[in-house]
Amino acid sequence: MKNADTHKVVLPAGDTSGKATAPAFAQIMNLLINALTKLGLLKEDLDYHVVRASMVIIYFFFGYQKWFAYEAHGLIPFISNGPLISWMYPVFGIQGASWFLGVSEWLVGALLFLGFWNKKLGILGALGSCVTFIMTITIIPFMPDGWAASAGGFPAMQGNVAFLMKDVVLFAVSFYLLKQDVERVLRSADSAKGI
């Protein structure tokens, strides 16, 4: 039962069923939702801008670390086993492949950043990001010792495969940005035509 003076849910003596917690949870959730709404969570395009900004930050740091030998050597098991990227070692060598990836990541990040103002450049950045994560996701089936034999193998991932699983989410984020930018370019073109 509810005490009108304190607005707190009070369980009747002896009631251990927990039925009174459902209204309390609903009340707490309503307060939380109202507070988040007042803070601007529902502001138009906030999610889109937060996602874009996070990808720009990720690409900055991903690209930055590629300039150092520790990262170039850390990439060996990934590039060596990547069906779409293993060509980089014969072409560029170990450090050169790392630099190539760093430049590529900074280019994609710059295009995503420019996409805040120019949606066509945003499309190029999101498309480049999708391709990037398709290339890294395709490494997963080819990674040696990626599935814990002691836990029965697939789907018990370990080591480098567990690290690469984040790229599935990053691909989804890239696809979201691509879809959003294409829709915005099409809407802008329709507005210009007066449709």
C-alpha positions as CSV (number, residue, x, y, z in Angstrom):
1,M,0.0,0.0,0.0
2,K,1.1,3.6,-0.7
3,N,1.6,6.1,2.1
4,A,0.4,9.5,0.7
5,D,2.6,11.5,3.0
6,T,6.0,10.2,1.8
7,H,5.2,8.8,-1.7
8,K,7.0,5.6,-0.8
9,V,5.8,2.1,-1.2
10,V,5.2,0.4,2.2
11,L,4.8,-3.3,2.3
12,P,2.0,-4.5,4.5
13,A,3.2,-6.5,7.5
14,G,3.8,-10.1,6.6
15,D,3.6,-9.5,2.8
16,T,6.7,-11.2,1.4
17,S,5.3,-11.7,-2.1
18,G,7.0,-8.7,-3.6
19,K,3.8,-7.6,-5.4
20,A,4.1,-4.1,-4.0
21,T,7.6,-3.7,-5.6
22,A,6.0,-3.5,-9.1
23,P,4.4,-0.1,-8.6
24,A,7.5,1.1,-6.9
25,F,9.6,0.0,-9.9
26,A,7.2,1.7,-12.3
27,Q,7.3,4.9,-10.2
28,I,11.1,4.9,-10.2
29,M,11.3,4.3,-13.9
30,N,8.9,7.1,-14.6
31,L,11.1,9.5,-12.5
32,L,14.2,8.3,-14.4
33,I,12.5,8.7,-17.8
34,N,11.3,12.2,-16.9
35,A,14.8,13.2,-15.7
36,L,16.5,11.9,-18.8
37,T,13.9,13.6,-21.0
38,K,14.6,16.9,-19.3
39,L,18.3,16.4,-19.7
40,G,17.8,16.3,-23.5
41,L,18.1,12.6,-24.2
42,L,15.2,12.8,-26.7
43,K,16.7,15.8,-28.5
44,E,16.5,15.2,-32.2
45,D,19.6,13.6,-33.7
46,L,21.4,13.3,-30.4
47,D,22.0,9.6,-30.8
48,Y,23.2,10.1,-34.4
49,H,25.7,12.7,-33.3
50,V,26.9,10.7,-30.3
51,V,27.5,7.6,-32.5
52,R,29.3,9.7,-35.2
53,A,31.5,11.4,-32.5
54,S,32.4,8.1,-30.9
55,M,33.5,6.6,-34.2
56,V,35.6,9.6,-35.0
57,I,37.3,9.2,-31.6
58,I,37.8,5.5,-32.2
59,Y,39.4,6.0,-35.6
60,F,41.7,8.7,-34.2
61,F,43.1,6.3,-31.6
62,F,43.1,3.2,-33.9
63,G,45.1,5.2,-36.5
64,Y,47.4,6.7,-33.9
65,Q,48.6,3.5,-32.5
66,K,49.5,2.1,-35.9
67,W,52.5,4.4,-36.1
68,F,54.4,2.4,-33.4
69,A,56.3,-0.8,-33.6
70,Y,54.5,-2.4,-30.7
71,E,51.2,-2.2,-32.7
72,A,52.8,-3.3,-35.9
73,H,54.0,-6.5,-34.3
74,G,50.7,-6.9,-32.4
75,L,48.8,-6.9,-35.7
76,I,50.8,-9.9,-37.1
77,P,48.3,-12.6,-36.1
78,F,45.4,-10.6,-37.4
79,I,46.9,-9.5,-40.8
80,S,48.5,-12.9,-41.4
81,N,45.2,-14.7,-40.9
82,G,42.9,-12.2,-42.6
83,P,41.7,-13.4,-46.0
84,L,41.1,-9.9,-47.2
85,I,44.1,-8.2,-45.7
86,S,47.0,-10.8,-45.8
87,W,48.2,-9.2,-49.0
88,M,49.5,-6.2,-47.1
89,Y,52.6,-7.9,-45.7
90,P,54.1,-8.9,-49.1
91,V,53.3,-5.4,-50.4
92,F,54.2,-3.2,-47.5
93,G,56.1,-5.3,-44.9
94,I,55.2,-5.4,-41.2
95,Q,55.6,-1.7,-40.3
96,G,54.4,-0.5,-43.7
97,A,51.2,-2.5,-43.4
98,S,50.7,-0.9,-40.0
99,W,51.3,2.6,-41.4
100,F,48.9,1.9,-44.3
101,L,46.2,0.9,-41.9
102,G,46.9,4.0,-39.8
103,V,46.5,6.3,-42.7
104,S,43.4,4.5,-43.9
105,E,41.9,4.7,-40.4
106,W,42.6,8.4,-40.1
107,L,41.1,9.0,-43.6
108,V,37.9,7.2,-42.6
109,G,37.8,9.1,-39.3
110,A,38.3,12.4,-41.1
111,L,35.5,11.6,-43.5
112,L,33.2,10.6,-40.6
113,F,34.2,13.9,-38.9
114,L,33.4,16.0,-42.0
115,G,30.1,14.1,-42.2
116,F,28.9,16.3,-39.4
117,W,28.6,19.1,-42.0
118,N,28.7,17.3,-45.4
119,K,26.6,14.1,-45.5
120,K,28.1,13.0,-48.8
121,L,31.5,12.9,-47.2
122,G,29.9,11.2,-44.3
123,I,28.6,8.5,-46.7
124,L,32.2,7.9,-47.9
125,G,33.4,7.7,-44.3
126,A,30.6,5.3,-43.2
127,L,31.2,3.1,-46.3
128,G,34.9,3.0,-45.6
129,S,34.1,2.1,-42.0
130,C,31.8,-0.7,-43.1
131,V,34.5,-2.1,-45.4
132,T,37.1,-1.8,-42.6
133,F,35.0,-3.9,-40.2
134,I,34.0,-6.5,-42.9
135,M,37.7,-7.0,-43.4
136,T,38.4,-7.5,-39.7
137,I,35.3,-9.7,-39.1
138,T,36.4,-12.1,-41.8
139,I,39.5,-12.8,-39.8
140,I,37.4,-14.5,-37.1
141,P,36.9,-17.9,-38.7
142,F,40.6,-18.1,-39.7
143,M,42.2,-17.1,-36.4
144,P,44.2,-20.1,-35.0
145,D,43.3,-21.1,-31.5
146,G,40.4,-18.7,-31.5
147,W,38.0,-21.1,-29.9
148,A,38.8,-22.6,-26.4
149,A,39.2,-26.4,-26.9
150,S,38.9,-26.8,-23.1
151,A,35.4,-25.5,-23.3
152,G,34.4,-27.5,-26.4
153,G,35.6,-25.1,-29.1
154,F,33.0,-23.0,-30.9
155,P,31.2,-20.9,-29.6
156,A,33.7,-20.6,-26.6
157,M,35.9,-17.8,-28.0
158,Q,39.2,-16.8,-26.6
159,G,42.1,-14.4,-27.2
160,N,42.1,-12.7,-30.5
161,V,38.7,-13.9,-31.5
162,A,37.2,-12.4,-28.4
163,F,39.0,-9.1,-29.2
164,L,37.6,-9.1,-32.8
165,M,34.0,-9.6,-31.7
166,K,33.8,-5.9,-31.0
167,D,34.1,-5.3,-34.7
168,V,30.6,-6.9,-35.2
169,V,29.1,-4.0,-33.2
170,L,31.4,-1.4,-34.9
171,F,30.2,-2.7,-38.3
172,A,26.6,-2.3,-37.1
173,V,27.4,1.3,-36.0
174,S,29.0,2.0,-39.3
175,F,26.0,0.6,-41.2
176,Y,23.7,2.8,-39.1
177,L,25.7,5.9,-40.0
178,L,25.7,4.9,-43.7
179,K,21.9,4.5,-43.6
180,Q,21.4,7.8,-41.8
181,D,23.7,9.8,-44.1
182,V,22.1,8.3,-47.3
183,E,18.6,9.1,-46.0
184,R,19.7,12.7,-45.1
185,V,21.2,13.2,-48.6
186,L,18.0,11.9,-50.2
187,R,15.8,14.1,-48.0
188,S,17.9,17.1,-48.8
189,A,17.7,16.4,-52.6
190,D,13.9,15.9,-52.3
191,S,13.5,19.2,-50.4
192,A,15.6,21.0,-53.1
193,K,13.2,19.6,-55.7
194,G,10.2,20.7,-53.6
195,I,8.9,17.2,-53.1
